[in-house]
């Protein structure tokens, strides 16, 4: 069965294409620079430990690359990385830039109500910087 991105994940951000074996999305919330990576694997794989060794290595390398981009581009003080999947079962990993000035600090962003969509111009600027990085 071909890979299909979960509709809820797709609707929540900007698709930046693929990096390695992962789909990369920028979550549409300008308050927190927040990327979601979705390994393009069988839908029955819902946890990182279920990946075969090669896919696991590829996903970890992608997490490392996206984290480096976030740290540099957004001047993040801290980067949160999590594969939660309680609501959307499709395996996906959140990578979020955090700073002491963000509204959820030091708590978690997952359920914080602060939201602000990116302007079209801002999303394009981030996408351009992202493309230059890779």
Residue frames as a rotation matrix with the C-alpha (Angstrom) as fourth column:
UNK 1
0.583 0.813 0.000 0.00
0.813 -0.583 0.000 0.00
0.000 0.000 -1.000 0.00
UNK 2
-0.129 -0.661 0.739 1.47
0.570 -0.659 -0.490 3.41
0.812 0.358 0.461 -0.93
UNK 3
-0.719 -0.226 -0.657 2.24
0.683 -0.406 -0.607 5.97
-0.129 -0.886 0.446 1.78
UNK 4
0.069 0.765 0.640 -0.63
0.532 -0.571 0.625 8.30
0.844 0.298 -0.446 2.63
UNK 5
-0.893 -0.406 0.196 -0.21
0.102 -0.605 -0.790 11.29
0.439 -0.685 0.581 4.94
UNK 6
-0.386 0.759 -0.525 -2.83
0.906 0.205 -0.370 11.45
-0.173 -0.618 -0.767 7.68
UNK 7
0.080 0.524 0.848 -5.37
0.694 -0.640 0.330 14.16
0.715 0.562 -0.415 6.82
UNK 8
0.911 0.271 -0.311 -5.21
0.412 -0.550 0.727 15.79
0.026 -0.790 -0.612 10.25
UNK 9
0.097 -0.955 -0.281 -1.42
0.611 -0.166 0.774 16.14
-0.786 -0.247 0.567 10.04
UNK 10
-0.457 -0.276 0.846 -1.62
0.886 -0.228 0.404 17.42
0.082 0.934 0.348 6.46
UNK 11
0.397 0.753 0.524 -4.25
0.667 -0.629 0.399 20.03
0.630 0.191 -0.752 7.35
UNK 12
0.848 0.011 -0.530 -2.20
0.481 -0.436 0.761 21.48
-0.222 -0.900 -0.375 10.19
UNK 13
0.216 -0.861 -0.460 0.81
0.076 -0.455 0.887 22.74
-0.973 -0.227 -0.033 8.32
UNK 14
0.596 -0.170 -0.785 2.88
-0.769 -0.403 -0.496 23.46
-0.232 0.899 -0.371 5.26
UNK 15
0.849 -0.267 0.455 4.29
0.313 0.949 -0.027 20.49
-0.425 0.166 0.890 3.37
UNK 16
0.405 -0.807 -0.429 8.02
-0.737 -0.566 0.369 20.98
-0.541 0.167 -0.825 2.79
UNK 17
0.426 -0.214 -0.879 8.38
-0.701 0.536 -0.471 17.74
0.572 0.817 0.079 0.81
UNK 18
0.966 -0.096 -0.240 10.62
0.197 0.876 0.440 14.90
0.168 -0.472 0.866 1.84
UNK 19
0.211 -0.949 0.233 13.99
-0.927 -0.270 -0.260 14.62
0.310 -0.161 -0.937 3.50
UNK 20
-0.838 -0.442 0.319 15.45
-0.505 0.850 -0.150 11.16
-0.205 -0.287 -0.936 3.56
UNK 21
-0.768 0.591 -0.246 12.52
0.394 0.739 0.547 8.83
0.505 0.323 -0.800 4.05
UNK 22
-0.421 0.583 -0.695 10.39
0.774 -0.169 -0.611 11.40
-0.473 -0.795 -0.380 5.89
UNK 23
0.148 0.559 0.816 7.73
0.695 -0.646 0.316 13.92
0.704 0.520 -0.484 4.94
UNK 24
-0.723 -0.464 -0.511 8.52
0.688 -0.553 -0.471 17.29
-0.064 -0.692 0.719 6.51
UNK 25
0.219 0.836 0.503 5.82
0.685 -0.499 0.530 19.75
0.694 0.229 -0.682 7.59
UNK 26
-0.925 -0.331 0.188 5.95
0.132 -0.743 -0.656 23.13
0.357 -0.581 0.731 9.28
UNK 27
-0.249 0.864 -0.436 3.06
0.966 0.189 -0.177 23.34
-0.071 -0.466 -0.882 11.73
UNK 28
-0.212 0.259 0.942 0.96
0.446 -0.832 0.329 26.44
0.870 0.490 0.061 11.07
UNK 29
0.846 0.365 -0.388 1.56
0.514 -0.367 0.775 28.11
0.141 -0.856 -0.498 14.42
UNK 30
0.317 -0.755 0.574 4.03
0.195 -0.541 -0.818 31.01
0.928 0.371 -0.024 14.31
UNK 31
0.748 -0.043 0.662 4.21
-0.621 -0.397 0.676 31.20
0.233 -0.917 -0.324 18.11
UNK 32
0.342 -0.635 0.692 6.28
-0.336 0.605 0.722 28.03
-0.877 -0.480 -0.007 18.23
UNK 33
-0.046 -0.410 -0.911 8.62
-0.988 0.152 -0.019 27.10
0.146 0.899 -0.413 15.36
UNK 34
-0.047 0.264 0.963 7.33
-0.517 0.819 -0.249 23.54
-0.855 -0.510 0.098 15.09
UNK 35
-0.358 -0.120 -0.926 8.09
-0.898 0.316 0.306 20.87
0.256 0.941 -0.221 12.54
UNK 36
0.422 0.452 0.786 6.47
-0.535 0.824 -0.186 17.48
-0.731 -0.342 0.590 12.14
UNK 37
-0.512 -0.551 -0.659 8.30
-0.858 0.366 0.360 14.69
0.043 0.750 -0.660 10.40
UNK 38
0.507 0.745 0.434 6.39
-0.664 0.658 -0.355 11.66
-0.550 -0.108 0.828 9.20
UNK 39
-0.631 -0.735 0.249 8.36
-0.419 0.593 0.688 8.58
-0.653 0.330 -0.682 8.21
UNK 40
0.111 0.648 -0.754 7.01
-0.993 0.095 -0.064 7.21
0.030 0.756 0.654 4.95
UNK 41
-0.921 -0.387 0.040 6.57
-0.388 0.906 -0.171 3.67
0.030 -0.173 -0.984 6.24
UNK 42
-0.562 0.723 -0.403 3.82
0.382 0.658 0.649 1.07
0.734 0.211 -0.646 6.49
UNK 43
-0.060 0.655 0.754 0.76
-0.509 -0.669 0.541 2.39
0.858 -0.351 0.374 8.32
UNK 44
0.755 0.347 -0.557 1.01
0.209 0.677 0.706 -0.46
0.622 -0.649 0.439 10.87
UNK 45
-0.267 -0.875 -0.403 4.26
0.865 -0.033 -0.501 1.00
0.425 -0.482 0.766 12.20
UNK 46
0.638 0.619 0.458 3.15
0.301 -0.748 0.591 3.44
0.708 -0.240 -0.664 14.88
UNK 47
0.918 -0.389 -0.070 6.20
-0.032 -0.249 0.968 3.50
-0.394 -0.887 -0.241 17.19
UNK 48
0.465 -0.817 -0.342 9.86
-0.884 -0.404 -0.237 4.32
0.055 0.413 -0.909 16.56
UNK 49
-0.305 -0.655 0.691 11.08
-0.702 0.645 0.301 0.98
-0.643 -0.394 -0.657 17.91
UNK 50
0.439 0.549 0.711 9.00
0.099 0.757 -0.646 -0.83
-0.893 0.354 0.278 15.27
UNK 51
0.747 -0.243 -0.619 11.10
-0.660 -0.382 -0.647 0.62
-0.079 0.892 -0.446 12.43
UNK 52
0.800 -0.599 -0.008 13.70
0.586 0.785 -0.201 -1.66
0.127 0.156 0.980 10.92
UNK 53
0.219 -0.803 -0.554 17.30
0.721 -0.250 0.647 -0.63
-0.658 -0.541 0.524 11.64
UNK 54
-0.630 -0.485 0.607 17.83
0.775 -0.431 0.461 1.19
0.038 0.761 0.648 8.32
UNK 55
0.124 0.761 0.637 14.59
0.528 -0.594 0.607 3.19
0.840 0.261 -0.476 8.60
UNK 56
0.772 0.122 -0.624 15.31
0.631 -0.271 0.728 4.00
-0.080 -0.955 -0.286 12.24
UNK 57
-0.220 -0.947 -0.236 18.75
0.790 -0.315 0.526 5.33
-0.572 -0.071 0.817 11.33
UNK 58
-0.559 0.070 0.826 17.27
0.679 -0.533 0.504 7.39
0.476 0.843 0.250 8.50
UNK 59
0.529 0.834 0.158 14.57
0.523 -0.467 0.713 8.88
0.669 -0.294 -0.683 10.77
UNK 60
0.585 -0.370 -0.722 17.08
0.684 -0.252 0.684 9.73
-0.435 -0.894 0.106 13.51
UNK 61
-0.550 -0.805 0.220 19.34
0.786 -0.411 0.462 11.42
-0.282 0.427 0.859 10.95
UNK 62
-0.229 0.570 0.789 16.38
0.571 -0.577 0.583 13.46
0.788 0.585 -0.193 9.70
UNK 63
0.783 0.469 -0.408 15.49
0.587 -0.340 0.735 14.48
0.206 -0.815 -0.542 13.27
UNK 64
0.074 -0.864 -0.498 19.10
0.779 -0.262 0.570 15.60
-0.622 -0.430 0.654 13.71
UNK 65
-0.677 -0.344 0.651 19.04
0.717 -0.509 0.476 17.65
0.167 0.789 0.591 10.49
UNK 66
0.180 0.834 0.521 15.71
0.491 -0.535 0.687 19.35
0.853 0.132 -0.506 11.24
UNK 67
0.720 0.030 -0.693 16.77
0.682 -0.212 0.700 20.04
-0.126 -0.977 -0.173 14.83
UNK 68
-0.335 -0.926 -0.175 19.95
0.809 -0.378 0.450 21.71
-0.483 0.009 0.876 13.57
UNK 69
-0.515 0.241 0.823 17.97
0.583 -0.605 0.542 23.85
0.629 0.759 0.171 11.15
UNK 70
0.578 0.816 -0.013 15.54
0.521 -0.356 0.776 24.89
0.628 -0.455 -0.631 13.89
UNK 71
0.424 -0.485 -0.765 18.33
0.807 -0.181 0.562 25.72
-0.411 -0.856 0.315 16.33
UNK 72
-0.632 -0.769 0.095 20.14
0.703 -0.518 0.487 27.89
-0.325 0.375 0.868 13.79
UNK 73
-0.555 0.433 0.710 17.25
0.506 -0.502 0.701 29.51
0.660 0.749 0.060 11.92
UNK 74
0.444 0.871 0.210 15.02
0.271 -0.354 0.895 30.23
0.854 -0.340 -0.394 14.92
UNK 75
-0.419 -0.710 0.567 17.77
-0.405 -0.413 -0.816 30.77
0.813 -0.571 -0.114 17.52
UNK 76
0.616 0.729 -0.299 16.15
-0.128 0.467 0.875 28.17
0.777 -0.501 0.381 19.78
UNK 77
-0.038 -0.560 0.828 17.31
-0.976 -0.157 -0.151 27.93
0.215 -0.814 -0.540 23.39
UNK 78
-0.546 0.002 0.838 15.90
-0.380 0.891 -0.250 24.41
-0.747 -0.455 -0.485 23.66
UNK 79
-0.443 0.420 -0.792 14.51
-0.796 0.223 0.563 21.89
0.413 0.880 0.235 21.18
UNK 80
-0.184 0.490 0.852 11.74
-0.619 0.616 -0.487 19.49
-0.764 -0.617 0.190 22.19
UNK 81
-0.569 -0.005 -0.822 11.48
-0.705 0.518 0.485 16.23
0.424 0.855 -0.299 20.24
UNK 82
-0.525 0.451 0.722 8.60
-0.475 0.549 -0.688 13.82
-0.707 -0.704 -0.074 20.79
UNK 83
-0.743 0.421 -0.521 6.73
-0.292 0.496 0.818 10.99
0.603 0.759 -0.245 19.10
UNK 84
-0.689 0.525 0.500 3.44
-0.603 -0.032 -0.797 11.02
-0.402 -0.851 0.339 20.97
UNK 85
-0.817 0.309 -0.487 0.70
-0.297 0.498 0.814 9.73
0.494 0.810 -0.315 18.67
UNK 86
-0.833 0.552 0.043 -2.15
0.205 0.380 -0.902 9.58
-0.514 -0.742 -0.430 21.18
UNK 87
0.078 0.888 -0.453 -4.59
-0.344 -0.403 -0.848 11.33
-0.936 0.223 0.274 18.83
UNK 88
0.642 0.024 -0.766 -3.09
-0.762 0.126 -0.635 10.57
0.082 0.992 0.099 15.41
UNK 89
0.751 -0.282 0.597 -1.73
-0.067 0.867 0.494 7.03
-0.656 -0.411 0.633 15.32
UNK 90
0.845 -0.495 0.201 0.38
0.316 0.160 -0.935 7.51
0.431 0.854 0.292 12.18
UNK 91
0.279 -0.830 -0.482 4.02
0.904 0.058 0.424 7.59
-0.325 -0.554 0.767 13.27
UNK 92
0.501 -0.183 0.846 5.14
0.353 -0.850 -0.392 11.22
0.790 0.495 -0.361 13.39
UNK 93
-0.072 -0.648 -0.758 7.71
0.997 -0.059 -0.044 13.17
-0.017 -0.760 0.650 15.35
UNK 94
0.909 0.352 0.222 7.29
0.334 -0.935 0.115 16.71
0.248 -0.030 -0.968 16.65
UNK 95
-0.220 -0.955 -0.197 10.36
0.970 -0.192 -0.151 18.97
0.107 -0.224 0.969 16.74
UNK 96
0.733 0.636 0.243 9.66
0.557 -0.765 0.323 22.27
0.391 -0.102 -0.915 18.47
UNK 97
-0.420 -0.817 0.395 11.88
0.409 -0.559 -0.721 25.29
0.810 -0.141 0.569 19.10
UNK 98
0.617 0.594 -0.516 11.50
0.726 -0.177 0.664 26.59
0.303 -0.785 -0.541 22.65
UNK 99
-0.467 -0.684 0.560 12.57
0.262 -0.712 -0.652 29.80
0.845 -0.157 0.511 24.29
UNK 100
-0.718 0.144 -0.681 12.01
0.688 -0.004 -0.726 31.14
-0.107 -0.990 -0.096 27.78
UNK 101
-0.838 0.395 -0.378 9.86
-0.356 -0.919 -0.170 33.89
-0.414 -0.007 0.910 26.26
UNK 102
-0.714 0.628 -0.310 7.32
-0.130 0.316 0.940 31.55
0.688 0.711 -0.144 24.63
UNK 103
-0.125 0.778 0.615 3.85
-0.842 -0.411 0.349 31.49
0.525 -0.474 0.707 26.23
UNK 104
0.776 0.462 -0.429 4.00
-0.221 0.837 0.501 27.84
0.590 -0.294 0.752 27.30
UNK 105
-0.176 -0.958 -0.227 7.49
0.020 0.227 -0.974 27.96
0.984 -0.176 -0.021 28.87
UNK 106
-0.552 -0.831 -0.074 8.49
-0.817 0.521 0.248 25.90
-0.167 0.197 -0.966 30.78
UNK 107
0.043 0.683 0.729 5.44
-0.333 0.698 -0.634 23.70
-0.942 -0.215 0.257 30.22
UNK 108
-0.565 -0.193 0.802 4.55
0.537 0.652 0.535 21.72
-0.627 0.733 -0.265 27.13
UNK 109
-0.773 0.258 -0.579 3.23
-0.538 -0.751 0.384 23.18
-0.336 0.608 0.719 23.88
UNK 110
-0.949 0.315 0.029 1.09
0.280 0.791 0.544 20.17
0.149 0.524 -0.839 22.97
UNK 111
-0.109 0.984 -0.139 -2.06
0.970 0.136 0.200 21.39
0.216 -0.113 -0.970 24.66
UNK 112
-0.560 -0.129 -0.818 -1.29
0.439 -0.884 -0.161 25.10
-0.702 -0.449 0.552 25.04
UNK 113
0.373 0.904 0.210 -3.94
0.715 -0.136 -0.686 27.33
-0.592 0.406 -0.696 23.47
UNK 114
0.125 -0.356 -0.926 -1.61
-0.282 -0.908 0.311 29.99
-0.951 0.223 -0.214 22.03
UNK 115
0.020 -0.061 0.998 -1.99
0.847 0.531 0.015 29.96
-0.531 0.845 0.062 18.24
UNK 116
0.309 0.042 -0.950 -1.07
-0.366 -0.917 -0.160 32.36
-0.878 0.397 -0.268 15.46
UNK 117
0.743 -0.017 0.669 -1.02
0.538 0.610 -0.581 31.28
-0.398 0.792 0.463 11.81
UNK 118
-0.417 -0.906 -0.071 1.99
0.552 -0.314 0.773 32.14
-0.722 0.283 0.631 9.70
UNK 119
0.377 0.391 -0.840 1.57
-0.515 -0.665 -0.541 34.81
-0.769 0.637 -0.050 7.09
UNK 120
0.965 -0.018 0.260 2.09
0.223 0.577 -0.786 33.53
-0.136 0.817 0.561 3.57
UNK 121
0.628 -0.764 0.152 5.29
-0.444 -0.511 -0.736 35.59
0.639 0.394 -0.660 3.37
UNK 122
0.144 -0.563 0.814 6.69
-0.967 0.093 0.236 34.15
-0.208 -0.821 -0.531 6.61
UNK 123
0.614 0.142 0.776 5.98
-0.122 0.989 -0.085 30.58
-0.780 -0.043 0.625 5.56
UNK 124
0.948 -0.290 0.128 7.69
0.170 0.125 -0.977 31.19
0.267 0.949 0.168 2.22
UNK 125
0.405 -0.834 0.375 10.71
-0.776 -0.530 -0.342 32.74
0.484 -0.152 -0.862 3.95
UNK 126
0.184 -0.294 0.938 11.05
-0.743 0.583 0.329 29.73
-0.643 -0.758 -0.111 6.27
UNK 127
0.825 0.174 0.538 10.64
0.166 0.836 -0.523 27.33
-0.541 0.521 0.661 3.35
UNK 128
0.827 -0.561 0.031 13.32
-0.184 -0.322 -0.929 29.17
0.531 0.762 -0.369 1.36
UNK 129
0.138 -0.790 0.598 15.75
-0.983 -0.184 -0.016 29.06
0.123 -0.585 -0.801 4.31
UNK 130
0.418 0.117 0.901 14.92
-0.410 0.909 0.072 25.38
-0.811 -0.400 0.428 4.79
UNK 131
0.977 -0.015 0.211 15.63
0.192 0.485 -0.853 24.59
-0.090 0.874 0.477 1.13
UNK 132
0.550 -0.824 0.132 18.98
-0.560 -0.482 -0.674 26.41
0.619 0.297 -0.727 1.33
UNK 133
0.160 -0.468 0.869 19.93
-0.943 0.189 0.275 24.32
-0.292 -0.864 -0.411 4.37
UNK 134
0.147 -0.027 0.989 19.42
-0.033 0.999 0.032 21.02
-0.989 -0.038 0.146 2.61
